[in-house]
Amino acid sequence: MKEFSGFKSFVVGSRLKQPAVSVKPEGAKETKKAASSALSGGITAGVAEASAKILPALNEAMAQSVWGWPNVTIRKNTSEVKAPRDIIDTTNLRDSCDITNTDRTITITYTAPYANITHYGGIIRPYGRTNGDTFVIPARPWISSMLTGSNGIEPFKVLDFVDSAVNKAWSNM
């Protein structure tokens, strides 16, 4: 059985490629260079702004009642936890989030050992059960739901930040 160790790469914005800039009039080399620079700077600024604002949106998505857990859980220390609970529960998963960005990519990392199974779901053999029984953990995809606006969660529109920053860079040209 595979052991989960969190996931390291939920990448946002990997498709943010800079379009080619063309300027028609002859001798417009400086204009083309300035336009390309403004476009590149706008994309970088938009990704940085989205990166700075994405964590509260992730936390809000994680807190939604759609991810409620109706089952009793026996923890590793053998204590029993009653239902209902949400996926924030002990806050370890929520607090294990790390957001990083480069010029055009935002990377969301959850380091809690059960992050992967919580987000994508799967089949496990719970702690302390030696009879071979397995248990289905339903997928609770709070990250992808927040990015796409599914499961009743408002979308976090990364491209709106990029569009705004590009427009600002163009207007300052």
C-alpha positions, 0 to 999 in steps of 0.5 A, spaced: 500 500 500 502 506 498 504 511 503 502 518 502 507 524 504 503 530 502 503 533 495 509 538 492 506 541 486 499 543 485 501 548 479 497 554 477 498 558 471 503 554 468 500 556 461 501 563 462 506 564 456 507 571 453 504 572 446 509 575 441 508 583 440 509 586 433 509 593 431 507 595 424 511 602 423 518 601 421 523 604 426 519 602 432 524 597 435 524 601 441 516 601 441 516 593 441 521 593 446 517 597 451 511 593 449 514 587 450 517 589 457 510 592 459 507 585 458 512 581 461 512 586 467 505 586 468 504 578 467 510 577 473 506 583 477 499 579 476 502 572 478 505 575 484 499 579 486 495 573 485 500 569 489 499 574 495 492 573 495 491 566 494 492 563 501 485 566 504 481 563 498 484 556 499 483 557 507 475 559 505 475 553 500 477 548 505 472 551 510 466 550 506 461 545 509 461 541 502 467 537 505 463 535 512 466 528 514 460 524 517 464 518 520 467 517 527 474 517 526 479 513 530 486 517 531 493 514 531 493 515 538 487 510 539 482 516 541 476 516 538 473 523 534 466 524 533 462 526 527 461 531 524 467 535 522 470 538 517 477 537 513 480 543 517 479 539 524 486 539 527 488 545 523 494 541 521 492 540 514 490 547 513 497 550 516 501 546 512 500 550 506 506 553 503 505 558 497 511 560 492 511 563 485 516 565 480 515 570 474 509 566 471 507 560 476 504 559 483 505 553 486 501 550 492 504 545 497 501 542 502 506 538 507 501 534 511 502 527 510 495 526 508 494 532 504 494 527 498 489 522 500 484 528 503 484 532 496 484 526 491 481 521 495 483 513 495 482 507 499 486 506 506 487 501 511 485 505 518 490 505 523 489 500 528 485 495 524 488 489 523 483 485 520 484 487 513 478 492 512 479 498 507 476 504 507 474 509 502 476 516 503 472 521 498 475 526 494 475 533 497 478 537 492 478 544 495 484 546 491 481 545 484 474 547 486 477 554 488 481 554 482 475 552 477 469 555 481 466 548 482 462 544 488 459 551 490 466 554 491 467 561 488 473 561 483 479 564 485 480 568 478 488 568 477 488 571 470 484 577 473 490 579 477 494 578 471 489 582 466 489 588 471 497 588 472 498 587 464 493 593 463 496 597 468 503 596 465 500 598 458 497 604 461 504 606 464 508 605 457 
